[in-house]
Amino acid sequence: MSKNLPGSLLHLSGSNIFTRRHMIHHTDEGIGQLLQALRQTGRLDNTLAVFTHDNGGERFSDSWPLVGGKMDLSEGGVRLPYIVQWPARVAAAGVSAQHCLTMDGSATLLDAAGVRAHADHPLDVRSLLPVLQDPGKTTHRPMSRRMNQRDQRAHRDGRWKHLRVDGHDYLFDITQNERERANQGGLRPPQLQGLRRAGEAWNGTMPTIARHATVSPGPSVKDMPQR
């Protein structure tokens, strides 16, 4: 969080799980009112609605069995709900094992609208429309992430994930160890190196992150014990 913002914005001495519950309750009510308005105007069936959020839980969250929260590239910091409703084209109650990035939503919405991104601004994300229409149809989807906070890097390919935090490299089998407590790096050095190289290759295609482009997760050890 920028040092220029007023300290009261973080409100680290207040709030509680009951306030959070009320916020979720009112969010649910608001979504219901929006969908009801679409239903009353006859637009619901052909409206693609996506419910998701940014990343990780905050200090009053519990992402068990995952570890981490906001500002972490461990699974507790990057996994989030992705719920879609589109009665005219997406069957209800479908569940997909496809993992994706939130940014894939931009390609998905364009695809759903039947348009393409401008040739001068090609997308580096993928449309999820085929998966939405057939939840059993999954595709190979490597994913890379990075952030200045604690010099973190992550690259997932299938079941395997390379994670770097504070200069330490780890290899996890996410399908068997989503809690990321059993580091396989020492048992599979070539696999760890391969994933790390893939992540670095992706990073080389991205603009450099300015060293001053850092944010604080908000609470520090002076505000509360570390998780």
ROMI-122147 format. One record per residue: y, x, z of N, C-alpha, C in turn; residue in one letter. Coordinates in Angstrom, 3 decimals. Example, Ala and Ser with C-alpha at 12.3 -4.5 7.8 and 13.67 -1.06 7.14 Angstrom:
<nodes>
{node {-5.690, 13.190, 7.800}, {-4.500, 12.300, 7.800}, {-3.300, 13.200, 7.800}, A},
{node {-2.250, 12.850, 7.080}, {-1.060, 13.670, 7.140}, {0.030, 12.900, 7.870}, S},
</nodes>
This chain:
<nodes>
{node {-1.183, 0.858, 0.000}, {0.000, 0.000, 0.000}, {1.233, 0.895, 0.000}, M},
{node {2.206, 0.572, -0.807}, {3.390, 1.396, -0.921}, {4.109, 1.531, 0.414}, S},
{node {4.628, 2.735, 0.674}, {5.369, 2.975, 1.913}, {6.701, 2.242, 1.907}, K},
{node {7.131, 1.786, 0.719}, {8.411, 1.089, 0.626}, {8.320, -0.374, 1.038}, N},
{node {7.104, -0.883, 1.163}, {6.938, -2.279, 1.549}, {7.144, -2.430, 3.052}, L},
{node {7.672, -3.546, 3.470}, {7.882, -3.741, 4.906}, {6.562, -3.772, 5.655}, P},
{node {6.571, -3.171, 6.852}, {5.343, -3.095, 7.630}, {4.774, -4.445, 7.986}, G},
{node {5.624, -5.477, 8.075}, {5.154, -6.800, 8.455}, {4.246, -7.411, 7.397}, S},
{node {4.283, -6.863, 6.151}, {3.463, -7.417, 5.084}, {1.976, -7.294, 5.412}, L},
{node {1.587, -6.184, 6.035}, {0.182, -5.953, 6.337}, {-0.279, -6.769, 7.545}, L},
{node {0.599, -7.011, 8.493}, {0.277, -7.876, 9.632}, {-1.043, -7.446, 10.283}, H},
{node {-1.165, -6.154, 10.582}, {-2.435, -5.611, 11.057}, {-2.774, -6.011, 12.483}, L},
{node {-1.809, -6.532, 13.213}, {-2.084, -6.908, 14.598}, {-2.476, -8.372, 14.736}, S},
{node {-2.515, -9.082, 13.622}, {-2.783, -10.510, 13.703}, {-3.910, -10.971, 12.812}, G},
{node {-3.964, -12.271, 12.611}, {-4.972, -12.971, 11.828}, {-6.333, -12.920, 12.526}, S},
{node {-7.298, -13.652, 11.995}, {-8.636, -13.699, 12.577}, {-9.567, -14.400, 11.596}, N},
{node {-10.844, -14.477, 11.931}, {-11.806, -15.074, 11.016}, {-11.568, -16.576, 10.845}, I},
{node {-10.940, -17.212, 11.841}, {-10.682, -18.648, 11.742}, {-9.576, -18.926, 10.719}, F},
{node {-8.551, -18.063, 10.699}, {-7.508, -18.176, 9.678}, {-8.098, -17.966, 8.297}, T},
{node {-8.977, -16.987, 8.191}, {-9.623, -16.722, 6.906}, {-10.441, -17.943, 6.455}, R},
{node {-11.136, -18.566, 7.395}, {-11.931, -19.749, 7.050}, {-11.033, -20.864, 6.525}, R},
{node {-9.877, -21.056, 7.157}, {-8.952, -22.092, 6.695}, {-8.425, -21.769, 5.299}, H},
{node {-8.169, -20.498, 5.037}, {-7.689, -20.101, 3.714}, {-8.732, -20.413, 2.645}, M},
{node {-9.991, -20.104, 2.943}, {-11.068, -20.394, 1.996}, {-11.209, -21.899, 1.799}, I},
{node {-11.074, -22.641, 2.894}, {-11.170, -24.103, 2.828}, {-10.096, -24.677, 1.904}, H},
{node {-8.865, -24.213, 2.058}, {-7.774, -24.746, 1.241}, {-7.888, -24.265, -0.209}, H},
{node {-8.424, -23.071, -0.406}, {-8.686, -22.618, -1.776}, {-9.677, -23.552, -2.453}, T},
{node {-10.738, -23.892, -1.722}, {-11.753, -24.810, -2.245}, {-11.135, -26.168, -2.586}, D},
{node {-10.279, -26.654, -1.707}, {-9.613, -27.934, -1.968}, {-8.758, -27.859, -3.234}, E},
{node {-8.021, -26.762, -3.374}, {-7.146, -26.605, -4.536}, {-7.927, -26.562, -5.839}, G},
{node {-9.051, -25.849, -5.826}, {-9.889, -25.794, -7.027}, {-10.422, -27.186, -7.355}, I},
{node {-10.830, -27.917, -6.314}, {-11.321, -29.272, -6.532}, {-10.273, -30.187, -7.132}, G},
{node {-9.030, -30.054, -6.677}, {-7.946, -30.884, -7.211}, {-7.664, -30.547, -8.674}, Q},
{node {-7.738, -29.252, -8.990}, {-7.513, -28.828, -10.372}, {-8.598, -29.381, -11.301}, L},
{node {-9.852, -29.253, -10.881}, {-10.951, -29.759, -11.709}, {-10.893, -31.285, -11.830}, L},
{node {-10.485, -31.939, -10.752}, {-10.361, -33.398, -10.799}, {-9.284, -33.821, -11.793}, Q},
{node {-8.177, -33.078, -11.848}, {-7.110, -33.381, -12.801}, {-7.613, -33.208, -14.237}, A},
{node {-8.413, -32.188, -14.461}, {-8.985, -31.989, -15.793}, {-9.951, -33.125, -16.140}, L},
{node {-10.712, -33.551, -15.145}, {-11.656, -34.658, -15.371}, {-10.897, -35.946, -15.719}, R},
{node {-9.832, -36.231, -14.999}, {-9.074, -37.465, -15.210}, {-8.369, -37.485, -16.560}, Q},
{node {-8.040, -36.319, -17.075}, {-7.353, -36.250, -18.377}, {-8.327, -36.016, -19.526}, T},
{node {-9.638, -36.014, -19.242}, {-10.632, -35.863, -20.291}, {-10.771, -34.458, -20.837}, G},
{node {-10.275, -33.475, -20.089}, {-10.323, -32.088, -20.577}, {-11.400, -31.240, -19.906}, R},
{node {-12.072, -31.777, -18.917}, {-12.986, -30.969, -18.121}, {-14.151, -30.409, -18.943}, L},
{node {-14.773, -31.250, -19.769}, {-15.977, -30.816, -20.482}, {-15.730, -29.616, -21.380}, D},
{node {-14.560, -29.539, -21.963}, {-14.285, -28.433, -22.877}, {-13.319, -27.409, -22.284}, N},
{node {-13.365, -27.273, -20.967}, {-12.559, -26.264, -20.279}, {-13.484, -25.220, -19.673}, T},
{node {-13.241, -23.963, -20.010}, {-13.994, -22.853, -19.433}, {-13.289, -22.407, -18.161}, L},
{node {-13.903, -22.679, -17.021}, {-13.332, -22.303, -15.722}, {-14.114, -21.132, -15.148}, A},
{node {-13.414, -20.110, -14.697}, {-14.040, -18.910, -14.129}, {-13.516, -18.716, -12.717}, V},
{node {-14.432, -18.570, -11.776}, {-14.056, -18.311, -10.384}, {-14.570, -16.927, -10.007}, F},
{node {-13.647, -16.036, -9.617}, {-14.025, -14.688, -9.178}, {-12.896, -14.174, -8.289}, T},
{node {-12.950, -12.921, -7.897}, {-11.818, -12.339, -7.164}, {-11.718, -10.861, -7.490}, H},
{node {-10.828, -10.143, -6.809}, {-10.517, -8.792, -7.272}, {-11.608, -7.790, -6.902}, D},
{node {-11.685, -7.363, -5.664}, {-12.705, -6.364, -5.315}, {-12.866, -6.282, -3.805}, N},
{node {-14.109, -6.264, -3.374}, {-14.421, -5.972, -1.987}, {-13.853, -6.921, -0.959}, G},
{node {-14.418, -6.873, 0.227}, {-13.931, -7.677, 1.333}, {-12.911, -6.916, 2.157}, G},
{node {-12.073, -7.650, 2.883}, {-11.096, -6.982, 3.751}, {-11.638, -6.903, 5.172}, E},
{node {-10.774, -6.651, 6.144}, {-11.241, -6.294, 7.485}, {-11.957, -7.410, 8.226}, R},
{node {-11.786, -8.667, 7.817}, {-12.483, -9.766, 8.485}, {-13.724, -10.215, 7.703}, F},
{node {-14.112, -9.442, 6.709}, {-15.259, -9.798, 5.879}, {-16.518, -9.080, 6.346}, S},
{node {-17.645, -9.645, 5.992}, {-18.944, -9.030, 6.235}, {-19.765, -9.175, 4.965}, D},
{node {-20.001, -8.070, 4.272}, {-20.697, -8.099, 2.991}, {-22.164, -7.717, 3.130}, S},
{node {-22.726, -7.890, 4.305}, {-24.124, -7.540, 4.529}, {-25.013, -8.109, 3.409}, W},
{node {-25.976, -7.339, 2.899}, {-26.378, -5.997, 3.353}, {-25.611, -4.863, 2.697}, P},
{node {-24.557, -5.175, 1.958}, {-23.821, -4.126, 1.266}, {-22.936, -3.355, 2.223}, L},
{node {-22.603, -2.133, 1.832}, {-21.726, -1.272, 2.629}, {-20.400, -1.105, 1.895}, V},
{node {-19.313, -1.124, 2.642}, {-18.002, -0.883, 2.047}, {-17.207, -2.157, 1.865}, G},
{node {-15.955, -1.969, 1.467}, {-15.045, -3.083, 1.242}, {-13.955, -2.636, 0.300}, G},
{node {-12.783, -3.181, 0.450}, {-11.681, -2.795, -0.418}, {-11.449, -1.282, -0.339}, K},
{node {-11.150, -0.704, -1.498}, {-10.900, 0.727, -1.654}, {-12.182, 1.562, -1.614}, M},
{node {-13.336, 0.927, -1.763}, {-14.612, 1.640, -1.836}, {-15.281, 1.327, -3.171}, D},
{node {-15.976, 2.323, -3.729}, {-16.769, 2.103, -4.936}, {-18.242, 1.910, -4.611}, L},
{node {-18.575, 1.854, -3.326}, {-19.914, 1.429, -2.932}, {-20.029, -0.058, -3.258}, S},
{node {-21.262, -0.596, -3.213}, {-21.487, -1.955, -3.690}, {-20.666, -2.997, -2.929}, E},
{node {-20.416, -2.768, -1.643}, {-19.608, -3.707, -0.884}, {-18.165, -3.752, -1.332}, G},
{node {-17.740, -2.744, -2.089}, {-16.374, -2.705, -2.592}, {-16.228, -3.186, -4.015}, G},
{node {-17.353, -3.324, -4.739}, {-17.242, -3.690, -6.153}, {-17.979, -4.974, -6.518}, V},
{node {-18.930, -5.410, -5.707}, {-19.628, -6.655, -6.038}, {-18.770, -7.865, -5.669}, R},
{node {-18.830, -8.881, -6.494}, {-18.040, -10.078, -6.221}, {-18.648, -11.276, -6.950}, L},
{node {-18.300, -12.474, -6.520}, {-18.850, -13.663, -7.178}, {-18.268, -13.833, -8.571}, P},
{node {-19.063, -14.334, -9.480}, {-18.600, -14.627, -10.842}, {-19.240, -15.956, -11.231}, Y},
{node {-18.500, -17.014, -11.053}, {-19.009, -18.364, -11.258}, {-18.268, -19.006, -12.428}, I},
{node {-19.037, -19.570, -13.350}, {-18.456, -20.136, -14.564}, {-18.870, -21.597, -14.719}, V},
{node {-17.932, -22.419, -15.148}, {-18.238, -23.817, -15.481}, {-17.629, -24.145, -16.839}, Q},
{node {-18.469, -24.658, -17.728}, {-18.015, -25.108, -19.040}, {-19.025, -26.148, -19.514}, W},
{node {-18.896, -27.389, -19.066}, {-19.917, -28.414, -19.311}, {-20.335, -28.563, -20.767}, P},
{node {-19.405, -28.400, -21.697}, {-19.728, -28.613, -23.111}, {-20.629, -27.531, -23.685}, A},
{node {-20.622, -26.330, -23.090}, {-21.342, -25.224, -23.731}, {-22.180, -24.378, -22.790}, R},
{node {-22.030, -24.554, -21.494}, {-22.798, -23.755, -20.534}, {-23.599, -24.696, -19.643}, V},
{node {-24.916, -24.540, -19.645}, {-25.770, -25.405, -18.834}, {-25.521, -25.165, -17.347}, A},
{node {-25.602, -26.226, -16.570}, {-25.362, -26.126, -15.132}, {-26.507, -25.404, -14.432}, A},
{node {-26.188, -24.767, -13.297}, {-27.162, -24.160, -12.378}, {-27.864, -22.936, -12.932}, A},
{node {-27.351, -22.345, -13.998}, {-27.948, -21.122, -14.520}, {-27.577, -19.921, -13.668}, G},
{node {-28.485, -18.962, -13.558}, {-28.243, -17.725, -12.808}, {-28.663, -16.554, -13.686}, V},
{node {-27.788, -15.565, -13.817}, {-28.070, -14.416, -14.665}, {-28.111, -13.134, -13.847}, S},
{node {-28.980, -12.217, -14.239}, {-29.058, -10.906, -13.602}, {-28.130, -9.902, -14.277}, A},
{node {-27.377, -10.352, -15.276}, {-26.483, -9.450, -16.007}, {-25.361, -8.954, -15.096}, Q},
{node {-25.207, -7.626, -14.987}, {-24.041, -7.132, -14.258}, {-22.927, -6.857, -15.260}, H},
{node {-21.710, -6.973, -14.799}, {-20.560, -6.903, -15.699}, {-19.331, -6.455, -14.925}, C},
{node {-18.243, -6.300, -15.647}, {-16.953, -5.993, -15.057}, {-16.057, -7.228, -15.126}, L},
{node {-15.181, -7.365, -14.169}, {-14.243, -8.487, -14.202}, {-13.479, -8.507, -15.525}, T},
{node {-13.153, -7.315, -16.037}, {-12.381, -7.224, -17.273}, {-13.129, -7.783, -18.474}, M},
{node {-14.464, -7.929, -18.374}, {-15.205, -8.554, -19.462}, {-14.730, -9.990, -19.689}, D},
{node {-14.075, -10.550, -18.694}, {-13.561, -11.902, -18.833}, {-12.578, -12.043, -19.982}, G},
{node {-11.791, -10.985, -20.273}, {-10.819, -11.070, -21.373}, {-11.541, -11.228, -22.709}, S},
{node {-12.590, -10.427, -22.931}, {-13.353, -10.543, -24.175}, {-14.089, -11.877, -24.235}, A},
{node {-14.552, -12.358, -23.090}, {-15.284, -13.628, -23.037}, {-14.381, -14.792, -23.415}, T},
{node {-13.167, -14.813, -22.881}, {-12.242, -15.908, -23.172}, {-11.819, -15.901, -24.641}, L},
{node {-11.605, -14.711, -25.199}, {-11.268, -14.632, -26.621}, {-12.428, -15.136, -27.469}, L},
{node {-13.637, -14.727, -27.099}, {-14.827, -15.151, -27.826}, {-14.999, -16.666, -27.754}, D},
{node {-14.781, -17.216, -26.576}, {-14.913, -18.659, -26.396}, {-13.893, -19.424, -27.234}, A},
{node {-12.717, -18.827, -27.416}, {-11.665, -19.471, -28.198}, {-11.840, -19.240, -29.697}, A},
{node {-12.817, -18.403, -30.064}, {-13.069, -18.135, -31.475}, {-12.079, -17.201, -32.118}, G},
{node {-11.459, -16.319, -31.333}, {-10.491, -15.363, -31.873}, {-10.897, -13.948, -31.476}, V},
{node {-10.292, -12.980, -32.137}, {-10.582, -11.579, -31.857}, {-9.330, -10.857, -31.393}, R},
{node {-9.531, -9.785, -30.674}, {-8.394, -8.962, -30.271}, {-7.767, -8.330, -31.507}, A},
{node {-6.487, -8.069, -31.439}, {-5.779, -7.451, -32.559}, {-6.385, -6.080, -32.845}, H},
{node {-6.500, -5.731, -34.116}, {-7.115, -4.467, -34.514}, {-6.391, -3.260, -33.919}, A},
{node {-5.113, -3.414, -33.665}, {-4.343, -2.299, -33.090}, {-4.586, -2.147, -31.596}, D},
{node {-5.229, -3.140, -30.991}, {-5.483, -3.112, -29.551}, {-6.936, -3.513, -29.269}, H},
{node {-7.886, -2.683, -29.699}, {-9.298, -3.025, -29.514}, {-9.673, -3.048, -28.031}, P},
{node {-10.603, -3.921, -27.691}, {-11.057, -4.041, -26.314}, {-12.170, -3.034, -26.032}, L},
{node {-12.210, -2.540, -24.810}, {-13.324, -1.670, -24.405}, {-14.222, -2.392, -23.411}, D},
{node {-14.209, -3.726, -23.463}, {-15.061, -4.561, -22.617}, {-15.908, -5.463, -23.511}, V},
{node {-16.803, -6.254, -22.914}, {-17.752, -7.025, -23.696}, {-17.680, -8.511, -23.356}, R},
{node {-17.957, -9.327, -24.352}, {-18.000, -10.772, -24.134}, {-19.288, -11.147, -23.415}, S},
{node {-19.158, -12.021, -22.436}, {-20.310, -12.518, -21.696}, {-20.788, -13.860, -22.235}, L},
{node {-20.188, -14.328, -23.318}, {-20.532, -15.643, -23.829}, {-22.021, -15.791, -24.161}, L},
{node {-22.661, -14.790, -24.793}, {-24.102, -14.930, -25.061}, {-24.924, -15.102, -23.784}, P},
{node {-24.508, -14.422, -22.711}, {-25.221, -14.531, -21.438}, {-24.971, -15.894, -20.800}, V},
{node {-23.759, -16.393, -20.906}, {-23.440, -17.700, -20.331}, {-24.257, -18.800, -21.001}, L},
{node {-24.480, -18.646, -22.278}, {-25.215, -19.672, -23.014}, {-26.726, -19.512, -22.870}, Q},
{node {-27.175, -18.317, -22.481}, {-28.591, -18.077, -22.236}, {-28.709, -17.069, -21.100}, D},
{node {-28.766, -17.541, -19.837}, {-28.783, -16.642, -18.681}, {-29.912, -15.622, -18.704}, P},
{node {-30.977, -15.896, -19.431}, {-32.078, -14.945, -19.505}, {-31.829, -13.814, -20.468}, G},
{node {-30.750, -13.887, -21.239}, {-30.439, -12.857, -22.234}, {-29.502, -11.824, -21.610}, K},
{node {-30.053, -10.726, -21.126}, {-29.238, -9.657, -20.555}, {-29.151, -8.493, -21.535}, T},
{node {-28.092, -7.722, -21.415}, {-27.885, -6.580, -22.293}, {-27.643, -5.325, -21.470}, T},
{node {-27.898, -4.179, -22.080}, {-27.646, -2.899, -21.430}, {-26.149, -2.738, -21.234}, H},
{node {-25.719, -2.497, -20.001}, {-24.277, -2.471, -19.714}, {-23.945, -1.360, -18.730}, R},
{node {-23.823, -0.101, -19.203}, {-23.355, 0.960, -18.292}, {-21.941, 0.642, -17.814}, P},
{node {-21.633, 1.026, -16.574}, {-20.312, 0.747, -16.008}, {-19.814, 1.972, -15.252}, M},
{node {-18.572, 2.353, -15.515}, {-17.956, 3.480, -14.818}, {-16.714, 3.011, -14.080}, S},
{node {-16.451, 3.639, -12.941}, {-15.261, 3.335, -12.158}, {-14.720, 4.634, -11.555}, R},
{node {-13.448, 4.607, -11.201}, {-12.825, 5.778, -10.577}, {-11.638, 5.326, -9.749}, R},
{node {-11.271, 6.133, -8.770}, {-10.064, 5.886, -8.009}, {-9.687, 7.135, -7.226}, M},
{node {-8.386, 7.294, -6.999}, {-7.916, 8.462, -6.252}, {-8.337, 8.417, -4.790}, N},
{node {-8.393, 7.217, -4.238}, {-8.753, 7.067, -2.831}, {-10.075, 7.770, -2.552}, Q},
{node {-10.057, 8.797, -1.743}, {-11.232, 9.574, -1.358}, {-11.935, 10.196, -2.570}, R},
{node {-11.177, 10.364, -3.665}, {-11.699, 11.005, -4.882}, {-13.032, 10.380, -5.304}, D},
{node {-13.025, 9.067, -5.446}, {-14.270, 8.356, -5.729}, {-14.534, 8.223, -7.228}, Q},
{node {-15.817, 8.325, -7.566}, {-16.302, 8.096, -8.925}, {-17.616, 7.336, -8.827}, R},
{node {-17.885, 6.473, -9.781}, {-19.157, 5.749, -9.797}, {-19.547, 5.469, -11.237}, A},
{node {-20.823, 5.626, -11.527}, {-21.343, 5.277, -12.852}, {-22.711, 4.650, -12.666}, H},
{node {-22.846, 3.415, -13.129}, {-24.130, 2.728, -13.032}, {-24.719, 2.517, -14.417}, R},
{node {-26.006, 2.790, -14.543}, {-26.731, 2.557, -15.783}, {-28.071, 1.933, -15.413}, D},
{node {-28.192, 0.623, -15.643}, {-29.412, -0.063, -15.248}, {-29.543, -0.119, -13.740}, G},
{node {-30.677, 0.312, -13.234}, {-30.919, 0.252, -11.796}, {-30.315, 1.423, -11.035}, R},
{node {-29.891, 2.455, -11.762}, {-29.458, 3.690, -11.102}, {-27.939, 3.809, -11.080}, W},
{node {-27.444, 4.345, -9.982}, {-25.996, 4.497, -9.796}, {-25.676, 5.853, -9.191}, K},
{node {-24.764, 6.563, -9.841}, {-24.190, 7.783, -9.258}, {-22.906, 7.405, -8.538}, H},
{node {-22.753, 7.886, -7.331}, {-21.562, 7.627, -6.530}, {-21.057, 8.936, -5.958}, L},
{node {-19.755, 9.176, -6.103}, {-19.130, 10.361, -5.497}, {-18.054, 9.890, -4.532}, R},
{node {-18.121, 10.374, -3.316}, {-17.128, 10.060, -2.291}, {-16.838, 11.329, -1.503}, V},
{node {-15.565, 11.685, -1.394}, {-15.156, 12.861, -0.617}, {-15.886, 14.124, -1.067}, D},
{node {-16.119, 14.246, -2.378}, {-16.749, 15.449, -2.906}, {-18.262, 15.475, -2.813}, G},
{node {-18.877, 14.426, -2.288}, {-20.337, 14.366, -2.172}, {-20.890, 13.441, -3.253}, H},
{node {-21.979, 13.874, -3.904}, {-22.604, 13.096, -4.961}, {-23.900, 12.469, -4.468}, D},
{node {-24.081, 11.194, -4.830}, {-25.267, 10.453, -4.401}, {-25.897, 9.760, -5.607}, Y},
{node {-27.198, 9.488, -5.487}, {-27.927, 8.718, -6.496}, {-28.683, 7.604, -5.786}, L},
{node {-28.432, 6.367, -6.214}, {-29.079, 5.227, -5.565}, {-29.775, 4.344, -6.591}, F},
{node {-30.944, 3.840, -6.216}, {-31.641, 2.815, -6.977}, {-31.134, 1.476, -6.434}, D},
{node {-30.196, 0.859, -7.157}, {-29.514, -0.326, -6.656}, {-30.458, -1.514, -6.519}, I},
{node {-31.492, -1.582, -7.347}, {-32.405, -2.715, -7.258}, {-33.274, -2.651, -6.003}, T},
{node {-33.496, -1.451, -5.492}, {-34.325, -1.276, -4.307}, {-33.520, -0.931, -3.062}, Q},
{node {-32.276, -0.479, -3.266}, {-31.477, 0.005, -2.145}, {-30.006, -0.332, -2.364}, N},
{node {-29.721, -1.639, -2.439}, {-28.349, -2.066, -2.688}, {-27.409, -1.692, -1.541}, E},
{node {-27.985, -1.390, -0.379}, {-27.163, -0.965, 0.757}, {-26.728, 0.492, 0.620}, R},
{node {-27.285, 1.223, -0.339}, {-26.899, 2.608, -0.632}, {-27.014, 3.508, 0.599}, E},
{node {-28.186, 3.445, 1.224}, {-28.460, 4.285, 2.389}, {-29.560, 5.314, 2.106}, R},
{node {-30.216, 5.243, 0.934}, {-31.317, 6.160, 0.631}, {-30.964, 6.954, -0.619}, A},
{node {-30.363, 8.128, -0.419}, {-29.903, 8.976, -1.505}, {-31.092, 9.633, -2.208}, N},
{node {-31.249, 9.362, -3.497}, {-32.349, 9.910, -4.286}, {-31.958, 11.177, -5.046}, Q},
{node {-30.734, 11.664, -4.831}, {-30.247, 12.802, -5.590}, {-31.107, 14.042, -5.469}, G},
{node {-31.606, 14.311, -4.268}, {-32.432, 15.492, -4.065}, {-33.790, 15.393, -4.726}, G},
{node {-34.277, 14.162, -4.943}, {-35.579, 13.947, -5.572}, {-35.474, 13.873, -7.091}, L},
{node {-34.304, 13.514, -7.608}, {-34.120, 13.326, -9.046}, {-32.850, 14.022, -9.534}, R},
{node {-32.789, 15.337, -9.406}, {-31.567, 16.059, -9.825}, {-31.178, 15.830, -11.281}, P},
{node {-32.137, 15.852, -12.254}, {-31.722, 15.631, -13.647}, {-31.087, 14.256, -13.862}, P},
{node {-31.622, 13.239, -13.195}, {-31.069, 11.898, -13.346}, {-29.675, 11.815, -12.744}, Q},
{node {-29.490, 12.434, -11.601}, {-28.173, 12.467, -10.978}, {-27.171, 13.158, -11.892}, L},
{node {-27.549, 14.307, -12.457}, {-26.643, 15.054, -13.320}, {-26.320, 14.266, -14.591}, Q},
{node {-27.330, 13.565, -15.134}, {-27.101, 12.788, -16.345}, {-26.108, 11.665, -16.130}, G},
{node {-26.256, 10.955, -15.021}, {-25.320, 9.867, -14.720}, {-23.918, 10.414, -14.439}, L},
{node {-23.870, 11.533, -13.749}, {-22.564, 12.120, -13.451}, {-21.858, 12.551, -14.738}, R},
{node {-22.616, 13.159, -15.665}, {-22.019, 13.570, -16.939}, {-21.543, 12.360, -17.741}, R},
{node {-22.325, 11.271, -17.706}, {-21.917, 10.061, -18.430}, {-20.615, 9.511, -17.864}, A},
{node {-20.504, 9.507, -16.543}, {-19.273, 9.038, -15.920}, {-18.091, 9.936, -16.245}, G},
{node {-18.315, 11.236, -16.276}, {-17.238, 12.175, -16.585}, {-16.812, 12.054, -18.041}, E},
{node {-17.799, 11.781, -18.924}, {-17.465, 11.588, -20.334}, {-16.577, 10.358, -20.501}, A},
{node {-16.906, 9.270, -19.797}, {-16.055, 8.078, -19.834}, {-14.675, 8.391, -19.283}, W},
{node {-14.627, 9.106, -18.175}, {-13.355, 9.439, -17.550}, {-12.472, 10.236, -18.502}, N},
{node {-13.115, 11.072, -19.347}, {-12.360, 11.869, -20.306}, {-11.679, 11.046, -21.383}, G},
{node {-12.100, 9.804, -21.552}, {-11.468, 8.922, -22.542}, {-10.332, 8.108, -21.939}, T},
{node {-10.162, 8.201, -20.627}, {-9.149, 7.424, -19.920}, {-7.897, 8.274, -19.651}, M},
{node {-6.734, 7.646, -19.531}, {-5.536, 8.382, -19.143}, {-5.733, 8.996, -17.749}, P},
{node {-5.107, 10.121, -17.515}, {-5.193, 10.764, -16.211}, {-4.494, 9.919, -15.157}, T},
{node {-5.117, 9.787, -13.998}, {-4.480, 9.065, -12.896}, {-3.497, 10.008, -12.215}, I},
{node {-2.255, 9.614, -12.119}, {-1.265, 10.449, -11.439}, {-1.659, 10.622, -9.980}, A},
{node {-1.485, 11.834, -9.465}, {-1.888, 12.105, -8.084}, {-1.122, 11.259, -7.086}, R},
{node {0.100, 10.869, -7.443}, {0.882, 10.044, -6.514}, {0.502, 8.568, -6.606}, H},
{node {-0.358, 8.229, -7.587}, {-0.759, 6.829, -7.752}, {-1.872, 6.508, -6.769}, A},
{node {-1.528, 6.500, -5.513}, {-2.501, 6.217, -4.468}, {-2.048, 4.989, -3.685}, T},
{node {-2.986, 4.319, -3.117}, {-2.695, 3.177, -2.261}, {-3.480, 3.333, -0.976}, V},
{node {-3.037, 2.676, 0.038}, {-3.733, 2.710, 1.312}, {-4.536, 1.438, 1.477}, S},
{node {-5.727, 1.513, 2.053}, {-6.480, 0.287, 2.297}, {-5.832, -0.607, 3.339}, P},
{node {-4.730, -0.137, 3.923}, {-4.038, -0.941, 4.932}, {-4.367, -0.459, 6.323}, G},
{node {-5.387, -1.032, 6.964}, {-5.755, -0.605, 8.312}, {-6.252, 0.835, 8.318}, P},
{node {-5.878, 1.581, 9.330}, {-6.369, 2.940, 9.509}, {-7.054, 3.033, 10.867}, S},
{node {-7.502, 4.219, 11.218}, {-8.194, 4.380, 12.493}, {-7.277, 4.104, 13.679}, V},
{node {-5.981, 4.190, 13.471}, {-5.061, 3.872, 14.573}, {-4.939, 2.369, 14.788}, K},
{node {-5.341, 1.587, 13.769}, {-5.255, 0.135, 13.861}, {-6.557, -0.493, 14.348}, D},
{node {-7.684, 0.113, 13.987}, {-8.987, -0.428, 14.381}, {-10.057, 0.631, 14.146}, M},
{node {-11.200, 0.549, 14.819}, {-12.267, 1.527, 14.592}, {-12.755, 1.454, 13.155}, P},
{node {-13.190, 2.575, 12.616}, {-13.748, 2.571, 11.275}, {-15.045, 1.809, 11.235}, Q},
{node {-15.339, 1.223, 10.043}, {-16.587, 0.463, 9.917}, {-17.767, 1.416, 9.889}, R},
</nodes>
